[in-house]
Amino acid sequence: MADEDNAPDQDTPDPQPRLFTLREAERTRRELEPLLVEAMDCRKKLADLDKELNGVAARIMMMGGMLVPYAKLSEVRAQHQQLAETFKSALSRILETGCLIKDLEIGLLDFPSLLGNEEVYLCWKLGEDRIRFYHRQDEGFSGRKPLDPRDANPGDTVQ
């Protein structure tokens, strides 16, 4: 029954998410950008290695007694494991800050914040020079609004 003593209390509410000021979010964004790029790169390489491993498995199943390239397969599996560990570490380090990863395909991060009395997300996408947009928590990327009206050019759609 020792395991029950270590189980999280079901009645304990989840801790409140960290709320960032714009300055804190911007500082954190600069620190996280290289980790985000690393995670995105690992994700792509892992997908490529998964295809390679699945292709070998499919050929083995279809061919029956084909000669398995054990050395190459072992090398690919080791590379896959290393990338998976690097990927997991990068994601953990990003999430530990309190920011949210919204889309690893395009590199989209949200930072919980208060704007007036409303909880919002400060929204940043890889390639943008700074955090310039926010959206309500019940909205997504398509609901982004400029923090400073000067950041939205006339006729531009915010995306």
C-alpha positions as CSV (number, residue, x, y, z in Angstrom):
1,M,0.0,0.0,0.0
2,A,3.0,2.3,-0.1
3,D,2.2,3.2,-3.6
4,E,-1.1,4.7,-2.5
5,D,0.7,7.0,-0.1
6,N,2.8,8.4,-3.0
7,A,-0.2,8.9,-5.4
8,P,-1.2,12.5,-6.1
9,D,-4.2,13.7,-4.0
10,Q,-7.3,13.6,-6.3
11,D,-8.7,16.6,-4.5
12,T,-5.7,18.8,-5.0
13,P,-6.4,21.3,-7.8
14,D,-3.9,21.7,-10.6
15,P,-1.4,24.5,-9.9
16,Q,-2.2,27.8,-11.5
17,P,-0.3,28.3,-14.7
18,R,2.5,30.9,-14.7
19,L,1.4,34.3,-16.0
20,F,4.0,36.1,-18.0
21,T,4.5,39.8,-18.3
22,L,5.4,40.8,-21.9
23,R,9.0,41.5,-20.8
24,E,9.2,38.0,-19.1
25,A,7.6,36.3,-22.2
26,E,10.0,38.1,-24.5
27,R,13.1,37.1,-22.4
28,T,11.8,33.5,-22.2
29,R,11.1,33.4,-26.0
30,R,14.7,34.4,-26.8
31,E,16.0,31.7,-24.4
32,L,13.6,29.1,-25.9
33,E,14.1,29.8,-29.6
34,P,17.1,27.5,-30.0
35,L,15.4,24.7,-28.1
36,L,12.3,25.1,-30.3
37,V,14.4,24.9,-33.4
38,E,16.1,21.8,-32.0
39,A,12.8,20.1,-31.1
40,M,11.4,20.9,-34.6
41,D,14.6,19.5,-36.2
42,C,14.5,16.3,-34.1
43,R,10.8,15.8,-34.9
44,K,11.5,15.9,-38.6
45,K,14.5,13.6,-38.4
46,L,12.5,11.2,-36.2
47,A,9.7,11.0,-38.8
48,D,12.3,10.2,-41.5
49,L,13.9,7.5,-39.3
50,D,10.4,6.1,-38.6
51,K,9.7,5.8,-42.3
52,E,13.0,4.0,-42.8
53,L,12.4,1.6,-39.9
54,N,8.8,0.9,-41.1
55,G,10.1,0.3,-44.6
56,V,12.5,-2.3,-43.4
57,A,9.8,-4.0,-41.3
58,A,7.4,-4.0,-44.3
59,R,10.1,-5.6,-46.6
60,I,10.9,-8.2,-44.0
61,M,7.2,-9.1,-43.7
62,M,6.7,-9.2,-47.4
63,M,9.9,-11.1,-48.3
64,G,9.8,-13.6,-45.4
65,G,13.4,-14.8,-45.2
66,M,15.2,-11.7,-46.5
67,L,18.6,-11.0,-45.2
68,V,18.2,-8.3,-42.5
69,P,20.9,-5.6,-42.5
70,Y,21.4,-5.9,-38.7
71,A,24.4,-3.4,-38.5
72,K,22.5,-0.7,-40.4
73,L,19.3,-1.4,-38.5
74,S,21.1,-1.2,-35.2
75,E,22.7,2.1,-36.2
76,V,19.3,3.6,-37.2
77,R,17.7,2.4,-34.0
78,A,20.5,4.0,-31.9
79,Q,20.2,7.2,-33.9
80,H,16.4,7.1,-33.4
81,Q,16.8,6.6,-29.6
82,Q,19.3,9.5,-29.3
83,L,17.0,11.8,-31.3
84,A,14.0,10.8,-29.2
85,E,15.9,11.6,-26.0
86,T,17.0,15.0,-27.4
87,F,13.5,15.8,-28.5
88,K,12.0,14.9,-25.2
89,S,14.6,16.9,-23.3
90,A,14.0,20.0,-25.5
91,L,10.2,19.7,-25.1
92,S,10.5,19.3,-21.3
93,R,12.8,22.3,-21.0
94,I,10.4,24.5,-23.0
95,L,7.3,23.4,-21.0
96,E,9.1,23.8,-17.7
97,T,9.1,27.6,-18.3
98,G,5.3,27.7,-18.2
99,C,4.9,28.5,-21.9
100,L,2.7,26.3,-24.1
101,I,3.8,24.6,-27.4
102,K,0.8,25.1,-29.7
103,D,2.3,23.8,-33.0
104,L,5.7,22.2,-33.6
105,E,5.2,22.1,-37.3
106,I,5.4,25.9,-37.6
107,G,7.0,26.7,-34.2
108,L,4.2,28.3,-32.4
109,L,4.4,29.2,-28.7
110,D,1.9,30.8,-26.3
111,F,2.7,32.5,-23.0
112,P,-0.2,32.8,-20.5
113,S,-0.6,36.4,-19.5
114,L,-3.1,39.0,-18.2
115,L,-4.2,41.8,-20.5
116,G,-6.4,44.1,-18.4
117,N,-8.3,41.6,-16.3
118,E,-8.5,38.9,-18.9
119,E,-6.3,35.9,-19.1
120,V,-4.9,35.7,-22.6
121,Y,-2.0,34.1,-24.5
122,L,0.9,36.1,-25.8
123,C,1.5,34.4,-29.1
124,W,4.7,34.0,-31.0
125,K,5.6,32.1,-34.1
126,L,9.2,31.1,-35.2
127,G,10.5,33.7,-37.6
128,E,8.8,36.7,-35.9
129,D,11.3,39.1,-34.4
130,R,9.4,39.6,-31.2
131,I,6.1,38.9,-29.5
132,R,3.6,41.2,-31.1
133,F,0.3,39.4,-30.9
134,Y,-2.1,37.9,-28.3
135,H,-5.4,36.0,-28.4
136,R,-8.0,35.0,-25.9
137,Q,-7.7,31.6,-24.3
138,D,-10.8,30.4,-26.1
139,E,-9.4,31.5,-29.5
140,G,-6.6,30.1,-31.5
141,F,-3.9,31.4,-33.8
142,S,-6.5,32.7,-36.2
143,G,-7.8,35.0,-33.5
144,R,-4.5,36.8,-33.0
145,K,-4.6,40.5,-32.4
146,P,-1.7,43.0,-32.3
147,L,-0.6,44.1,-28.9
148,D,0.2,47.4,-30.5
149,P,-2.1,48.6,-33.2
150,R,1.0,49.9,-35.1
151,D,2.0,46.3,-35.6
152,A,-1.0,45.6,-37.9
153,N,-0.6,47.3,-41.3
154,P,-3.8,48.5,-42.9
155,G,-5.4,45.7,-45.0
156,D,-3.2,43.0,-43.4
157,T,-4.9,40.0,-41.9
158,V,-3.2,39.1,-38.6
159,Q,-1.7,35.6,-38.9
